[in-house]
Amino acid sequence: MLQEVQDLSWKYLRMYPLRDIMWKIEESNQEVFEDLYTTYTKLLSQNASSPHCDDFCYRTYNFSKAGVITVKETCKLICDGTTGMCTWEASHVLADWCCRESHRFQNKRILELGAGLGLLGLAVIQSCKPLSYIFTDLHHSVLKTLKENIYINLKEKHSGLTLQESEEATSSDDWAKGIQVSYSDTDVLIKRLDWERDTCDDDIEVILAADVVYDTDVIVHLVKILKDILSKRPRVVAYIASALRNPATYTFFKDALVDCGLHTCTETYHQYQESPSQPPVSITIHHILP
């Protein structure tokens, strides 16, 4: 019976994209069941016809200060077992906010957690002129595509860009050491970071993260690494942008911060609407201090 339910679930999830399902639920002012994310991911990873990242497109985003950013991404919610192969709403909001608040990031050493395909970081690098920017993520396919997006955007705007282009630099060891990029006056690093197992010893002043508050298991490790970094460097500040989809998950995140002794200095709310045909999404930006 369980197998029949799973087969039926797979059939309907393929017919109706999960994003559409979530939008319909949110339109009716109901909570999105958190296990929906987990179940969908498991079904995709277990099914032989699970989407693979071979269907990419190039999307162009325009920011007032950062200008035009082109991102190689997929329209599929899950690819290669990860949700990191497409851009998400909170990254747009945080990128736009950073561009408007560029004085907070100019000449700063910045670390991004869960950088995904690089939209946020590319906007910050081009509009805020940080001293250094470290893109971090965990999944191999995400890191590889992130590297391409950095090269696509920064190469076109700076003839002196240097980037390791060798396909040999794609092993776990290489990503753990980091791939160096030189762009204008900003030192850029692309690096693999496992929140559960790794520590961060880089010299940083600002932490950025978008769309990383979506699962309680992930939140535990996110708060752990935030606490690790902020406790070592009292002057570091963190800005975390999250879509307000599941109130219980959001509350879990806020409680986890308090339990770890982290303080939310300010909390601002924003609305993002990708197109007129889609409902607006509520986004919050946390300014976190130790």
Backbone hydrogen bonds in HBPLUS format (Angstrom, degrees):
<---DONOR---> <-ACCEPTOR-->    atom                        ^
c    i                          cat <-CA-CA->   ^        H-A-AA   ^      H-
h    n   atom  resd res      DA  || num        DHA   H-A  angle D-A-AA Bond
n    s   type  num  typ     dist DA aas  dist angle  dist       angle   num
A0005-VAL N   A0001-MET O   3.02 MM   4  6.39 152.9  2.10 149.9 157.1     1
A0006-GLN N   A0002-LEU O   2.94 MM   4  6.26 157.3  1.99 149.7 156.0     2
A0007-ASP N   A0003-GLN O   2.85 MM   4  6.08 159.4  1.90 149.3 154.9     3
A0008-LEU N   A0004-GLU O   2.90 MM   4  6.08 155.5  1.96 143.6 150.7     4
A0009-SER N   A0005-VAL O   2.79 MM   4  6.00 155.7  1.85 147.3 154.7     5
A0010-TRP N   A0006-GLN O   2.85 MM   4  6.07 159.8  1.89 149.7 154.9     6
A0011-LYS N   A0007-ASP O   3.01 MM   4  6.24 154.3  2.07 142.8 149.6     7
A0012-TYR N   A0008-LEU O   3.07 MM   4  6.39 164.1  2.09 154.5 156.7     8
A0013-LEU N   A0009-SER O   2.86 MM   4  5.98 154.5  1.92 152.3 160.2     9
A0014-ARG N   A0010-TRP O   3.04 MM   4  6.14 144.1  2.17 142.4 150.6    10
A0015-MET N   A0011-LYS O   3.14 MM   4  6.41 141.7  2.30 136.5 147.1    11
A0016-TYR N   A0012-TYR O   2.87 MM   4  6.00 157.0  1.92 149.1 154.5    12
A0020-ASP N   A0017-PRO O   2.96 MM   3  5.39 119.8  2.34 107.2 121.2    13
A0021-ILE N   A0017-PRO O   3.16 MM   4  6.57 154.3  2.23 149.1 156.7    14
A0022-MET N   A0018-LEU O   2.89 MM   4  6.17 163.9  1.91 158.4 161.7    15
A0023-TRP N   A0019-ARG O   2.89 MM   4  6.15 158.5  1.94 151.1 157.1    16
A0024-LYS N   A0020-ASP O   3.02 MM   4  6.24 158.2  2.07 148.0 153.3    17
A0025-ILE N   A0021-ILE O   3.02 MM   4  6.30 156.3  2.08 149.2 155.9    18
A0026-GLU N   A0022-MET O   2.87 MM   4  6.10 163.6  1.90 153.5 157.9    19
A0027-GLU N   A0023-TRP O   2.83 MM   4  6.00 148.7  1.93 146.1 155.0    20
A0028-SER N   A0024-LYS O   3.27 MM   4  6.50 138.8  2.46 137.8 146.7    21
A0028-SER N   A0025-ILE O   3.15 MM   3  5.34 132.2  2.39  98.5 110.7    22
A0030-GLN N   A0025-ILE O   3.22 MM   5  5.59 166.1  2.24 151.1 150.5    23
A0029-ASN N   A0026-GLU O   2.96 MM   3  4.98 157.8  2.01 108.5 111.8    24
A0036-LEU N   A0033-PHE O   2.92 MM   3  5.58 158.3  1.97 119.5 126.8    25
A0037-TYR N   A0034-GLU O   3.18 MM   3  5.99 139.9  2.35 120.5 126.2    26
A0039-THR N   A0035-ASP O   2.79 MM   4  5.90 171.0  1.80 156.8 159.6    27
A0040-TYR N   A0036-LEU O   3.01 MM   4  5.99 163.1  2.04 143.7 148.7    28
A0041-THR N   A0037-TYR O   3.08 MM   4  6.28 163.0  2.11 150.1 154.6    29
A0042-LYS N   A0038-THR O   3.01 MM   4  6.25 159.2  2.06 150.6 156.2    30
A0043-LEU N   A0039-THR O   2.91 MM   4  6.14 160.6  1.95 153.3 158.6    31
A0044-LEU N   A0040-TYR O   3.04 MM   4  6.26 159.7  2.08 149.7 154.9    32
A0045-SER N   A0041-THR O   3.01 MM   4  6.21 158.6  2.06 148.1 154.0    33
A0046-GLN N   A0042-LYS O   2.96 MM   4  6.06 141.1  2.11 146.3 156.1    34
A0047-ASN N   A0043-LEU O   3.06 MM   4  6.05 134.3  2.27 141.7 152.0    35
A0050-SER N   A0047-ASN O   3.09 MM   3  5.38 147.2  2.20 119.8 118.5    36
A0054-ASP N   A0052-HIS O   2.73 MM   2  5.69 134.1  1.94 112.5  97.3    37
A0057-CYS N   A0073-GLU O   2.78 MM  16  5.66 160.3  1.82 169.0 175.9    38
A0073-GLU N   A0057-CYS O   3.00 MM  16  5.66 164.1  2.02 159.4 164.7    39
A0059-ARG N   A0071-VAL O   2.96 MM  12  5.33 162.4  1.99 150.8 147.9    40
A0071-VAL N   A0059-ARG O   2.82 MM  12  5.33 165.4  1.84 157.3 161.0    41
A0061-TYR N   A0069-ILE O   2.78 MM   8  5.17 166.7  1.80 153.5 158.0    42
A0069-ILE N   A0061-TYR O   2.76 MM   8  5.17 161.0  1.79 156.3 162.8    43
A0063-PHE N   A0067-GLY O   2.89 MM   4  4.89 170.5  1.89 132.3 135.0    44
A0067-GLY N   A0063-PHE O   2.93 MM   4  4.89 140.6  2.08 124.7 130.6    45
A0074-THR N   A0085-MET O   2.98 MM  11  5.98 159.5  2.02 158.6 164.4    46
A0079-CYS N   A0082-THR O   3.02 MM   3  5.51 164.8  2.04 154.8 156.3    47
A0082-THR N   A0079-CYS O   2.99 MM   3  5.51 155.0  2.06 117.0 123.9    48
A0091-SER N   A0088-TRP O   3.21 MM   3  5.84 136.7  2.40 114.0 124.4    49
A0092-HIS N   A0089-GLU O   3.04 MM   3  5.48 129.4  2.30 109.5 121.7    50
A0093-VAL N   A0089-GLU O   3.29 MM   4  6.70 161.0  2.32 153.5 158.2    51
A0094-LEU N   A0090-ALA O   2.90 MM   4  6.05 170.7  1.91 153.4 156.0    52
A0095-ALA N   A0091-SER O   2.98 MM   4  5.91 154.2  2.05 136.9 144.5    53
A0096-ASP N   A0092-HIS O   2.99 MM   4  6.18 162.5  2.02 149.8 154.3    54
A0097-TRP N   A0093-VAL O   2.93 MM   4  6.13 157.1  1.98 148.3 155.2    55
A0098-CYS N   A0094-LEU O   2.86 MM   4  6.01 160.3  1.90 149.4 154.5    56
A0099-CYS N   A0095-ALA O   3.04 MM   4  6.26 154.4  2.11 145.6 152.4    57
A0100-ARG N   A0096-ASP O   3.14 MM   4  6.43 151.6  2.22 143.4 150.5    58
A0101-GLU N   A0097-TRP O   2.87 MM   4  6.09 138.7  2.04 144.6 157.3    59
A0104-ARG N   A0101-GLU O   2.98 MM   3  5.93 162.8  2.01 130.9 134.9    60
A0105-PHE N   A0102-SER O   3.02 MM   3  5.46 152.9  2.10 112.7 120.6    61
A0106-GLN N   A0102-SER O   3.08 MM   4  6.17 130.7  2.33 155.0 169.1    62
A0108-LYS N   A0105-PHE O   3.17 MM   3  5.25 149.7  2.26 132.1 125.0    63
A0107-ASN N   A0129-LYS O   3.10 MM  22  6.29 176.0  2.11 129.5 130.6    64
A0131-LEU N   A0108-LYS O   2.84 MM  23  5.11 131.0  2.08 119.3 133.3    65
A0132-SER N   A0108-LYS O   3.28 MM  24  6.67 162.5  2.31 140.0 138.5    66
A0205-GLU N   A0109-ARG O   2.69 MM  96  5.18 172.9  1.69 149.1 147.4    67
A0206-VAL N   A0109-ARG O   3.10 MM  97  6.34 152.1  2.18 155.3 155.3    68
A0110-ILE N   A0132-SER O   2.94 MM  22  6.03 174.0  1.95 137.5 139.3    69
A0134-ILE N   A0110-ILE O   2.82 MM  24  6.20 152.8  1.89 148.3 157.4    70
A0111-LEU N   A0206-VAL O   2.86 MM  95  6.25 157.9  1.91 158.9 166.0    71
A0208-LEU N   A0111-LEU O   2.86 MM  97  6.25 155.4  1.92 153.8 159.5    72
A0112-GLU N   A0134-ILE O   2.88 MM  22  6.08 168.4  1.89 171.7 168.3    73
A0136-THR N   A0112-GLU O   3.20 MM  24  5.98 130.4  2.46 143.6 156.2    74
A0113-LEU N   A0208-LEU O   2.89 MM  95  6.33 156.1  1.94 167.3 172.4    75
A0115-ALA N   A0136-THR O   2.79 MM  21  5.57 173.8  1.80 161.1 161.9    76
A0118-GLY N   A0115-ALA O   3.18 MM   3  5.59 160.9  2.22 138.7 137.4    77
A0122-LEU N   A0118-GLY O   2.91 MM   4  5.91 165.0  1.93 160.4 164.4    78
A0123-ALA N   A0119-LEU O   3.12 MM   4  6.26 156.0  2.18 147.0 153.2    79
A0124-VAL N   A0120-LEU O   3.00 MM   4  6.30 158.8  2.05 153.3 159.5    80
A0125-ILE N   A0121-GLY O   2.87 MM   4  6.03 166.9  1.88 154.2 157.8    81
A0126-GLN N   A0122-LEU O   3.15 MM   4  6.19 159.8  2.19 142.8 147.7    82
A0127-SER N   A0123-ALA O   3.02 MM   4  6.04 137.6  2.21 141.9 152.5    83
A0128-CYS N   A0124-VAL O   2.79 MM   4  5.22 157.3  1.84 143.9 149.6    84
A0187-ASP N   A0131-LEU O   3.11 MM  56  6.48 165.0  2.14 138.9 138.9    85
A0133-TYR N   A0187-ASP O   2.85 MM  54  6.32 152.6  1.92 158.2 162.9    86
A0189-LEU N   A0133-TYR O   2.98 MM  56  6.41 153.9  2.05 154.6 158.1    87
A0135-PHE N   A0189-LEU O   2.76 MM  54  6.08 154.0  1.83 171.9 174.7    88
A0191-LYS N   A0135-PHE O   2.82 MM  56  6.09 160.9  1.86 163.0 169.6    89
A0137-ASP N   A0191-LYS O   3.22 MM  54  6.79 143.4  2.36 150.7 161.2    90
A0193-LEU N   A0137-ASP O   2.92 MM  56  5.57 153.4  1.99 131.6 139.8    91
A0143-LEU N   A0139-HIS O   3.01 MM   4  6.30 164.2  2.04 156.9 161.0    92
A0144-LYS N   A0140-HIS O   2.97 MM   4  6.21 160.7  2.01 153.3 158.6    93
A0145-THR N   A0141-SER O   3.06 MM   4  6.21 162.4  2.09 146.3 150.6    94
A0146-LEU N   A0142-VAL O   2.78 MM   4  5.89 154.4  1.85 151.2 159.5    95
A0147-LYS N   A0143-LEU O   2.96 MM   4  6.15 156.0  2.02 146.5 151.8    96
A0148-GLU N   A0144-LYS O   3.23 MM   4  6.58 151.7  2.32 139.6 146.5    97
A0149-ASN N   A0145-THR O   2.95 MM   4  6.27 157.6  2.00 150.9 156.7    98
A0150-ILE N   A0146-LEU O   2.98 MM   4  6.25 155.4  2.04 153.1 159.5    99
A0151-TYR N   A0147-LYS O   3.11 MM   4  6.33 160.0  2.15 146.7 152.0   100
A0152-ILE N   A0148-GLU O   2.81 MM   4  6.03 159.6  1.85 153.4 159.7   101
A0153-ASN N   A0149-ASN O   3.11 MM   4  6.20 165.4  2.13 147.2 149.7   102
A0154-LEU N   A0150-ILE O   2.92 MM   4  5.85 162.9  1.95 151.5 156.3   103
A0155-LYS N   A0151-TYR O   3.05 MM   4  5.38 150.9  2.14 130.7 139.0   104
A0157-LYS N   A0154-LEU O   3.21 MM   3  5.23 137.3  2.41  95.6 107.2   105
A0158-HIS N   A0154-LEU O   3.03 MM   4  6.02 114.8  2.47 143.2 157.4   106
A0158-HIS N   A0155-LYS O   3.44 MM   3  5.35 157.2  2.50  97.9 104.2   107
A0161-LEU N   A0158-HIS O   3.10 MM   3  5.67 159.5  2.14 124.8 124.4   108
A0182-SER N   A0162-THR O   3.26 MM  20  5.48 160.8  2.30 147.8 153.2   109
A0169-ALA N   A0166-SER O   3.19 MM   3  5.84 160.3  2.23 114.8 119.5   110
A0175-TRP N   A0171-SER O   3.00 MM   4  6.31 163.6  2.03 156.3 160.5   111
A0176-ALA N   A0172-SER O   2.90 MM   4  6.03 149.8  1.99 144.6 153.3   112
A0177-LYS N   A0173-ASP O   3.11 MM   4  6.37 149.0  2.21 143.7 150.6   113
A0178-GLY N   A0174-ASP O   2.98 MM   4  6.19 144.9  2.10 142.0 152.6   114
A0192-ARG N   A0175-TRP O   2.89 MM  17  5.06 163.4  1.91 120.3 121.9   115
A0179-ILE N   A0190-ILE O   2.82 MM  11  5.11 154.6  1.89 142.7 150.6   116
A0190-ILE N   A0179-ILE O   3.00 MM  11  5.11 157.1  2.06 136.6 144.0   117
A0181-VAL N   A0188-VAL O   2.72 MM   7  4.84 147.8  1.83 157.0 151.2   118
A0188-VAL N   A0181-VAL O   2.95 MM   7  4.84 166.7  1.97 158.1 154.6   119
A0183-TYR N   A0186-THR O   3.27 MM   3  5.47 161.8  2.30 162.8 164.9   120
A0186-THR N   A0183-TYR O   2.83 MM   3  5.47 161.9  1.86 151.8 152.3   121
A0198-ASP N   A0194-ASP O   2.75 MM   4  5.21 160.1  1.79 154.1 159.9   122
A0237-VAL N   A0205-GLU O   3.20 MM  32  6.64 153.6  2.28 144.8 146.2   123
A0207-ILE N   A0237-VAL O   2.83 MM  30  6.23 150.6  1.92 151.2 159.0   124
A0239-TYR N   A0207-ILE O   2.85 MM  32  6.21 156.4  1.90 154.2 159.7   125
A0209-ALA N   A0239-TYR O   3.14 MM  30  6.56 137.7  2.33 162.3 158.9   126
A0241-ALA N   A0209-ALA O   2.90 MM  32  6.31 164.5  1.92 156.3 158.7   127
A0211-ASP N   A0241-ALA O   2.96 MM  30  6.29 149.0  2.06 148.2 157.8   128
A0219-ILE N   A0215-ASP O   2.87 MM   4  6.12 156.2  1.93 154.6 162.5   129
A0220-VAL N   A0216-THR O   3.16 MM   4  6.36 152.7  2.24 147.1 151.5   130
A0222-LEU N   A0218-VAL O   2.90 MM   4  6.17 153.5  1.97 151.7 160.5   131
A0223-VAL N   A0219-ILE O   2.86 MM   4  6.00 172.8  1.87 160.8 160.6   132
A0224-LYS N   A0220-VAL O   3.14 MM   4  6.23 147.1  2.25 134.0 143.5   133
A0225-ILE N   A0221-HIS O   3.07 MM   4  6.32 160.7  2.11 148.3 151.0   134
A0226-LEU N   A0222-LEU O   2.99 MM   4  6.22 153.6  2.06 148.6 156.8   135
A0227-LYS N   A0223-VAL O   2.86 MM   4  5.99 162.9  1.89 148.8 153.3   136
A0228-ASP N   A0224-LYS O   2.95 MM   4  6.18 153.6  2.02 143.8 151.6   137
A0229-ILE N   A0225-ILE O   3.02 MM   4  6.17 161.9  2.05 146.4 149.8   138
A0230-LEU N   A0226-LEU O   2.88 MM   4  5.98 172.9  1.89 158.6 160.8   139
A0231-SER N   A0227-LYS O   2.93 MM   4  5.76 151.9  2.01 142.4 149.3   140
A0233-ARG N   A0229-ILE O   3.11 MM   4  6.30 142.7  2.26 145.9 156.3   141
A0236-VAL N   A0233-ARG O   3.01 MM   3  5.66 169.5  2.02 127.5 130.8   142
A0238-ALA N   A0288-ILE O   3.05 MM  50  4.99 158.4  2.10 146.0 149.5   143
A0288-ILE N   A0238-ALA O   2.74 MM  50  4.99 164.7  1.77 150.6 155.1   144
A0240-ILE N   A0286-HIS O   2.96 MM  46  5.08 152.1  2.04 140.4 148.1   145
A0286-HIS N   A0240-ILE O   2.82 MM  46  5.08 168.8  1.83 145.8 146.5   146
A0242-SER N   A0284-THR O   2.85 MM  42  5.43 156.6  1.91 154.4 162.3   147
A0284-THR N   A0242-SER O   2.90 MM  42  5.43 161.4  1.93 153.7 158.2   148
A0245-ARG N   A0243-ALA O   3.11 MM   2  5.83 122.8  2.46 107.8  92.2   149
A0244-LEU N   A0282-SER O   2.82 MM  38  5.52 169.9  1.83 155.9 158.2   150
A0249-THR N   A0246-ASN O   3.10 MM   3  5.40 118.9  2.49 106.4 120.5   151
A0250-TYR N   A0246-ASN O   3.06 MM   4  6.34 161.7  2.10 158.6 164.4   152
A0251-THR N   A0247-PRO O   2.89 MM   4  6.06 158.3  1.94 148.9 154.6   153
A0252-PHE N   A0248-ALA O   2.95 MM   4  6.13 151.5  2.03 141.8 149.9   154
A0253-PHE N   A0249-THR O   3.04 MM   4  6.34 151.8  2.13 145.3 151.9   155
A0254-LYS N   A0250-TYR O   3.09 MM   4  6.44 161.7  2.13 150.5 154.5   156
A0255-ASP N   A0251-THR O   2.89 MM   4  6.08 161.2  1.92 153.0 158.4   157
A0256-ALA N   A0252-PHE O   2.88 MM   4  6.01 151.2  1.96 144.1 152.5   158
A0257-LEU N   A0253-PHE O   3.05 MM   4  6.33 150.3  2.14 147.8 155.0   159
A0258-VAL N   A0254-LYS O   3.21 MM   4  6.51 160.8  2.25 145.5 149.7   160
A0259-ASP N   A0255-ASP O   2.87 MM   4  6.12 161.8  1.90 152.5 157.8   161
A0260-CYS N   A0256-ALA O   3.13 MM   4  6.26 139.4  2.30 138.7 147.9   162
A0260-CYS N   A0257-LEU O   3.20 MM   3  5.27 129.5  2.47  95.3 108.2   163
A0262-LEU N   A0257-LEU O   2.86 MM   5  5.08 160.4  1.89 157.4 150.6   164
A0261-GLY N   A0258-VAL O   2.96 MM   3  5.07 158.9  2.01 107.0 113.3   165
A0263-HIS N   A0289-LEU O   2.73 MM  26  5.13 171.9  1.73 168.3 167.3   166
A0289-LEU N   A0263-HIS O   2.73 MM  26  5.13 166.1  1.75 156.2 160.9   167
A0265-CYS N   A0287-HIS O   2.63 MM  22  5.40 142.9  1.76 163.8 176.9   168
A0287-HIS N   A0266-THR O   2.96 MM  21  5.21 163.3  1.99 158.4 155.5   169
A0268-THR N   A0285-ILE O   3.11 MM  17  5.31 156.9  2.17 144.8 146.1   170
A0285-ILE N   A0268-THR O   2.89 MM  17  5.31 154.8  1.95 148.5 156.5   171
A0270-HIS N   A0283-ILE O   2.72 MM  13  5.03 152.8  1.79 157.1 162.1   172
A0283-ILE N   A0270-HIS O   2.84 MM  13  5.03 171.0  1.85 145.6 147.3   173
A0272-TYR N   A0281-VAL O   2.91 MM   9  5.17 153.3  1.98 143.7 152.4   174
A0281-VAL N   A0272-TYR O   2.67 MM   9  5.17 161.1  1.71 149.0 154.8   175
A0278-GLN N   A0275-SER O   3.04 MM   3  5.52 164.9  2.06 118.0 122.9   176
